[in-house]
Amino acid sequence: MSDTRRHVFLRAVRFADVDSQGHVNNVRFFDYLEDARLEMFHLDLHREGETPFSGLVVARHEIDYRRPLTFRADPVRVESWVTEIKPVKFTLGYEIRDDETTFVRARSVLVAYNVERATPRRLEQHELDYLGRFLIAA
């Protein structure tokens, strides 16, 4: 059962994601996480009429492969939540799962980034407020 503070993104398992061993290739899971972040920090905010995040870079990824994920008709859920917020960075936790199985647990550190200056920046108040909606302390 999902915590309501988790962002949920449904991701189809594509045939192209599956390797010669019949399961989703380990590198493809990073695409799943990226798709979920794009939805969470840009597309959802556009749909809600809010300001999306203005520049984020990934500083770190950690991933634990729990069970093999094979090609299937039903999408998997990429559940994302915030575990820590600091002035210029925050940490996301993730699970890629269905109702019965957790396939992947992962963690990313994201840094607020000024694209024009190519330097880190402080998170803006609207960004901090949005992150707070998904905060589940580690």
Accessible surface in RSA format (square Angstrom, percent):
REM  Atomic radii and reference values for relative SASA: ProtOr
REM  Chains: A
REM  Algorithm: Lee & Richards
REM  Probe-radius: 1.40
REM  Slices: 20
REM RES _ NUM      All-atoms   Total-Side   Main-Chain    Non-polar    All polar
REM                ABS   REL    ABS   REL    ABS   REL    ABS   REL    ABS   REL
RES MET A   1   230.91 119.6 153.08 101.3  77.84 185.3 130.40 110.9 100.51 133.2
RES SER A   2    41.82  35.3  21.71  29.0  20.11  46.3  19.87  42.3  21.94  30.7
RES ASP A   3    48.38  33.9  34.94  34.8  13.44  31.8  23.04  54.2  25.34  25.3
RES THR A   4   138.00  98.2 105.27 106.7  32.74  78.0  87.07 116.9  50.94  77.0
RES ARG A   5   106.37  44.7 104.91  53.5   1.46   3.5  38.94  53.2  67.42  40.9
RES ARG A   6    51.34  21.6  41.26  21.0  10.08  24.0   1.62   2.2  49.72  30.1
RES HIS A   7    13.72   7.5  10.73   7.5   2.99   7.7  11.64  12.0   2.08   2.4
RES VAL A   8    64.93  42.7  39.40  35.7  25.52  61.5  39.40  34.2  25.52  69.2
RES PHE A   9    36.63  18.3  34.61  21.4   2.03   5.3  36.63  22.2   0.00   0.0
RES LEU A  10   107.37  59.8  88.69  63.4  18.69  47.0  88.69  62.3  18.69  50.3
RES ARG A  11    17.41   7.3  16.67   8.5   0.74   1.8  12.12  16.6   5.29   3.2
RES ALA A  12    58.95  54.2  53.51  82.6   5.44  12.4  53.95  76.0   5.00  13.2
RES VAL A  13     7.08   4.7   0.00   0.0   7.08  17.1   0.00   0.0   7.08  19.2
RES ARG A  14   107.39  45.1 102.52  52.3   4.87  11.6  53.61  73.3  53.78  32.6
RES PHE A  15   159.92  80.0 153.65  95.2   6.27  16.3 153.65  93.2   6.27  17.9
RES ALA A  16    70.63  64.9  47.38  73.1  23.25  52.9  57.81  81.4  12.82  34.0
RES ASP A  17     0.70   0.5   0.03   0.0   0.68   1.6   0.17   0.4   0.54   0.5
RES VAL A  18    32.99  21.7  12.84  11.6  20.14  48.5  13.10  11.4  19.89  53.9
RES ASP A  19    42.62  29.9  26.47  26.3  16.14  38.2  25.59  60.2  17.03  17.0
RES SER A  20   125.16 105.8  75.20 100.4  49.96 115.1  60.20 128.2  64.96  91.0
RES GLN A  21   144.98  81.1 110.46  80.7  34.52  82.2  36.98  78.7 108.00  81.9
RES GLY A  22    35.33  43.6   0.00   N/A  35.33  43.6  28.77  79.0   6.56  14.7
RES HIS A  23    51.46  28.1  51.46  35.8   0.00   0.0  23.07  23.8  28.39  33.0
RES VAL A  24     2.88   1.9   0.00   0.0   2.88   6.9   0.00   0.0   2.88   7.8
RES ASN A  25    47.29  32.6  47.18  45.6   0.11   0.3   9.13  22.0  38.16  36.9
RES ASN A  26    76.43  52.7  72.27  69.8   4.16  10.0  17.70  42.6  58.73  56.8
RES VAL A  27    96.92  63.8  96.42  87.3   0.50   1.2  96.42  83.8   0.50   1.4
RES ARG A  28    85.38  35.8  85.38  43.5   0.00   0.0   4.96   6.8  80.42  48.7
RES PHE A  29     7.01   3.5   7.01   4.3   0.00   0.0   7.01   4.3   0.00   0.0
RES PHE A  30    65.33  32.7  62.11  38.5   3.21   8.4  62.40  37.8   2.92   8.4
RES ASP A  31    45.33  31.8  45.13  44.9   0.20   0.5   9.03  21.2  36.31  36.2
RES TYR A  32     0.00   0.0   0.00   0.0   0.00   0.0   0.00   0.0   0.00   0.0
RES LEU A  33     0.62   0.3   0.62   0.4   0.00   0.0   0.62   0.4   0.00   0.0
RES GLU A  34    97.35  55.9  97.04  73.4   0.31   0.7  24.17  46.8  73.18  59.7
RES ASP A  35    45.36  31.8  42.55  42.3   2.81   6.6   7.57  17.8  37.79  37.7
RES ALA A  36     0.00   0.0   0.00   0.0   0.00   0.0   0.00   0.0   0.00   0.0
RES ARG A  37    27.48  11.5  26.52  13.5   0.97   2.3   7.80  10.7  19.69  11.9
RES LEU A  38    89.16  49.7  85.49  61.2   3.67   9.2  88.38  62.1   0.78   2.1
RES GLU A  39    32.99  18.9  32.88  24.9   0.11   0.3   2.71   5.2  30.29  24.7
RES MET A  40     0.09   0.0   0.09   0.1   0.00   0.0   0.00   0.0   0.09   0.1
RES PHE A  41     1.99   1.0   1.99   1.2   0.00   0.0   1.99   1.2   0.00   0.0
RES HIS A  42    57.72  31.5  57.72  40.1   0.00   0.0  30.07  31.0  27.65  32.2
RES LEU A  43    71.75  40.0  71.63  51.2   0.12   0.3  71.75  50.4   0.00   0.0
RES ASP A  44    25.14  17.6  24.25  24.1   0.89   2.1   5.33  12.5  19.81  19.8
RES LEU A  45     1.98   1.1   1.98   1.4   0.00   0.0   1.98   1.4   0.00   0.0
RES HIS A  46   117.57  64.3  99.59  69.2  17.97  46.0  62.51  64.4  55.05  64.1
RES ARG A  47   156.50  65.7 116.57  59.4  39.94  95.1  78.63 107.5  77.87  47.2
RES GLU A  48    93.51  53.7  59.73  45.2  33.79  80.4  41.25  79.8  52.26  42.7
RES GLY A  49    71.48  88.1   0.00   N/A  71.48  88.1  35.72  98.0  35.76  80.1
RES GLU A  50    69.89  40.1  57.20  43.3  12.68  30.2  33.61  65.0  36.27  29.6
RES THR A  51    83.16  59.1  74.89  75.9   8.26  19.7  41.39  55.6  41.77  63.1
RES PRO A  52    28.95  21.1  27.51  25.1   1.45   5.3  27.51  22.7   1.45   9.0
RES PHE A  53     5.79   2.9   0.49   0.3   5.30  13.8   0.49   0.3   5.30  15.2
RES SER A  54    61.77  52.2  44.61  59.5  17.16  39.5  52.24 111.2   9.53  13.3
RES GLY A  55    16.20  20.0   0.00   N/A  16.20  20.0  10.83  29.7   5.37  12.0
RES LEU A  56    40.18  22.4  10.79   7.7  29.39  73.9  10.83   7.6  29.35  79.0
RES VAL A  57    58.56  38.5  53.91  48.8   4.66  11.2  58.56  50.9   0.00   0.0
RES VAL A  58    59.59  39.2  30.40  27.5  29.19  70.3  30.40  26.4  29.19  79.2
RES ALA A  59    66.28  60.9  26.73  41.3  39.55  90.0  35.45  49.9  30.83  81.7
RES ARG A  60   130.20  54.7 122.72  62.6   7.47  17.8  36.57  50.0  93.63  56.7
RES HIS A  61    65.55  35.8  38.55  26.8  27.01  69.1  28.30  29.2  37.26  43.4
RES GLU A  62    68.88  39.5  61.68  46.7   7.20  17.1  30.45  58.9  38.43  31.4
RES ILE A  63    35.43  20.2  13.33   9.9  22.11  53.3  13.95  10.0  21.48  58.3
RES ASP A  64    91.58  64.1  88.23  87.8   3.35   7.9  16.41  38.6  75.16  75.0
RES TYR A  65    99.20  46.3  68.39  38.9  30.80  80.2  65.64  49.3  33.56  41.4
RES ARG A  66   110.07  46.2  91.63  46.7  18.43  43.9  11.46  15.7  98.61  59.8
RES ARG A  67   143.97  60.4 135.88  69.3   8.08  19.2  35.27  48.2 108.69  65.9
RES PRO A  68    96.30  70.2  76.32  69.6  19.98  72.6  84.83  70.0  11.48  71.3
RES LEU A  69     2.52   1.4   1.44   1.0   1.08   2.7   1.66   1.2   0.87   2.3
RES THR A  70    74.03  52.7  72.33  73.3   1.70   4.0  45.00  60.4  29.02  43.9
RES PHE A  71   107.12  53.6  88.65  54.9  18.46  48.0  88.65  53.7  18.46  52.8
RES ARG A  72    61.44  25.8  50.20  25.6  11.25  26.8  31.47  43.0  29.98  18.2
RES ALA A  73   105.37  96.9  63.99  98.8  41.38  94.1  73.02 102.8  32.36  85.7
RES ASP A  74    96.26  67.4  94.95  94.5   1.31   3.1  15.25  35.9  81.01  80.8
RES PRO A  75    58.66  42.8  48.68  44.4   9.98  36.3  48.69  40.2   9.98  62.0
RES VAL A  76     0.26   0.2   0.00   0.0   0.26   0.6   0.26   0.2   0.00   0.0
RES ARG A  77    44.60  18.7  44.58  22.7   0.02   0.1  23.44  32.0  21.17  12.8
RES VAL A  78     0.00   0.0   0.00   0.0   0.00   0.0   0.00   0.0   0.00   0.0
RES GLU A  79     1.04   0.6   1.04   0.8   0.00   0.0   0.00   0.0   1.04   0.8
RES SER A  80     0.28   0.2   0.28   0.4   0.00   0.0   0.26   0.5   0.03   0.0
RES TRP A  81    31.53  12.7  31.53  15.3   0.00   0.0  23.19  12.4   8.34  13.5
RES VAL A  82     0.00   0.0   0.00   0.0   0.00   0.0   0.00   0.0   0.00   0.0
RES THR A  83    24.10  17.1  16.81  17.0   7.28  17.4  12.39  16.6  11.71  17.7
RES GLU A  84    75.35  43.3  71.68  54.2   3.67   8.7  26.64  51.5  48.71  39.8
RES ILE A  85    52.05  29.6  25.05  18.7  27.00  65.1  25.05  18.0  27.00  73.3
RES LYS A  86    89.74  43.8  85.51  52.5   4.22  10.1  41.67  37.5  48.06  51.2
RES PRO A  87    72.77  53.0  63.52  57.9   9.24  33.6  71.38  58.9   1.38   8.6
RES VAL A  88    51.88  34.1  51.88  47.0   0.00   0.0  51.88  45.1   0.00   0.0
RES LYS A  89    77.86  38.0  77.86  47.8   0.00   0.0  25.33  22.8  52.53  56.0
RES PHE A  90     1.17   0.6   0.00   0.0   1.17   3.1   1.17   0.7   0.00   0.0
RES THR A  91     5.79   4.1   5.79   5.9   0.00   0.0   1.98   2.7   3.81   5.8
RES LEU A  92     0.00   0.0   0.00   0.0   0.00   0.0   0.00   0.0   0.00   0.0
RES GLY A  93     5.34   6.6   0.00   N/A   5.34   6.6   5.34  14.7   0.00   0.0
RES TYR A  94     2.26   1.1   0.00   0.0   2.26   5.9   0.00   0.0   2.26   2.8
RES GLU A  95    15.39   8.8  15.39  11.6   0.00   0.0   0.26   0.5  15.13  12.4
RES ILE A  96     0.00   0.0   0.00   0.0   0.00   0.0   0.00   0.0   0.00   0.0
RES ARG A  97    38.61  16.2  38.61  19.7   0.00   0.0   3.30   4.5  35.30  21.4
RES ASP A  98    24.43  17.1  23.12  23.0   1.31   3.1  11.85  27.9  12.58  12.5
RES ASP A  99   112.11  78.5  84.80  84.4  27.31  64.6  23.61  55.6  88.51  88.3
RES GLU A 100   148.80  85.4 113.40  85.8  35.40  84.3  62.43 120.8  86.37  70.5
RES THR A 101    40.15  28.6  36.86  37.4   3.28   7.8  15.24  20.5  24.90  37.6
RES THR A 102    21.48  15.3  12.93  13.1   8.55  20.4   6.95   9.3  14.53  22.0
RES PHE A 103    13.05   6.5  12.97   8.0   0.08   0.2  12.97   7.9   0.08   0.2
RES VAL A 104     0.37   0.2   0.37   0.3   0.00   0.0   0.37   0.3   0.00   0.0
RES ARG A 105    97.16  40.8  96.64  49.3   0.52   1.2  35.59  48.6  61.57  37.3
RES ALA A 106    11.10  10.2   0.25   0.4  10.85  24.7   4.70   6.6   6.40  16.9
RES ARG A 107    90.63  38.1  90.25  46.0   0.38   0.9  37.17  50.8  53.47  32.4
RES SER A 108     0.35   0.3   0.00   0.0   0.35   0.8   0.35   0.7   0.00   0.0
RES VAL A 109    15.64  10.3  15.64  14.2   0.00   0.0  15.64  13.6   0.00   0.0
RES LEU A 110     4.42   2.5   4.42   3.2   0.00   0.0   4.42   3.1   0.00   0.0
RES VAL A 111    21.97  14.5  21.97  19.9   0.00   0.0  21.97  19.1   0.00   0.0
RES ALA A 112     0.00   0.0   0.00   0.0   0.00   0.0   0.00   0.0   0.00   0.0
RES TYR A 113    53.91  25.2  53.85  30.6   0.07   0.2  31.32  23.5  22.60  27.9
RES ASN A 114    41.71  28.8  37.81  36.5   3.90   9.4   6.48  15.6  35.23  34.1
RES VAL A 115   111.00  73.0  95.52  86.5  15.48  37.3  95.52  83.0  15.48  42.0
RES GLU A 116   171.97  98.7 133.40 100.9  38.58  91.8  54.66 105.7 117.31  95.8
RES ARG A 117   182.53  76.6 159.79  81.5  22.74  54.1  44.69  61.1 137.84  83.5
RES ALA A 118    65.35  60.1  47.19  72.8  18.17  41.3  47.19  66.5  18.17  48.1
RES THR A 119    59.42  42.3  59.25  60.1   0.17   0.4  52.77  70.9   6.65  10.1
RES PRO A 120    87.43  63.7  70.86  64.6  16.57  60.2  71.24  58.8  16.19 100.6
RES ARG A 121    36.45  15.3  28.19  14.4   8.26  19.7  36.44  49.8   0.01   0.0
RES ARG A 122   165.45  69.5 156.41  79.7   9.04  21.5  64.90  88.7 100.55  60.9
RES LEU A 123    11.95   6.7   0.05   0.0  11.90  29.9   0.05   0.0  11.90  32.0
RES GLU A 124    76.36  43.8  69.52  52.6   6.84  16.3  34.09  65.9  42.27  34.5
RES GLN A 125   118.87  66.5 110.12  80.5   8.74  20.8  58.57 124.7  60.30  45.7
RES HIS A 126    66.43  36.3  57.10  39.7   9.34  23.9  53.56  55.2  12.87  15.0
RES GLU A 127     0.00   0.0   0.00   0.0   0.00   0.0   0.00   0.0   0.00   0.0
RES LEU A 128    53.41  29.7  48.34  34.6   5.07  12.7  48.80  34.3   4.60  12.4
RES ASP A 129    84.79  59.4  70.81  70.5  13.98  33.1  33.13  78.0  51.66  51.5
RES TYR A 130     5.91   2.8   4.70   2.7   1.20   3.1   3.92   2.9   1.99   2.4
RES LEU A 131     0.00   0.0   0.00   0.0   0.00   0.0   0.00   0.0   0.00   0.0
RES GLY A 132    37.45  46.2   0.00   N/A  37.45  46.2  20.02  54.9  17.43  39.0
RES ARG A 133   109.91  46.1  90.32  46.0  19.59  46.6  53.45  73.1  56.46  34.2
RES PHE A 134    23.17  11.6  23.17  14.4   0.00   0.0  23.17  14.0   0.00   0.0
RES LEU A 135    68.15  38.0  61.53  44.0   6.62  16.6  61.53  43.2   6.62  17.8
RES ILE A 136    38.57  21.9  36.32  27.1   2.25   5.4  38.05  27.4   0.52   1.4
RES ALA A 137    81.95  75.3  58.74  90.6  23.21  52.8  58.74  82.7  23.21  61.5
RES ALA A 138   124.01 114.0  51.95  80.2  72.06 163.9  86.55 121.9  37.46  99.2
END  Absolute sums over single chains surface
CHAIN  1 A     7916.2       6430.6       1485.6       4237.1       3679.1
END  Absolute sums over all chains
TOTAL          7916.2       6430.6       1485.6       4237.1       3679.1
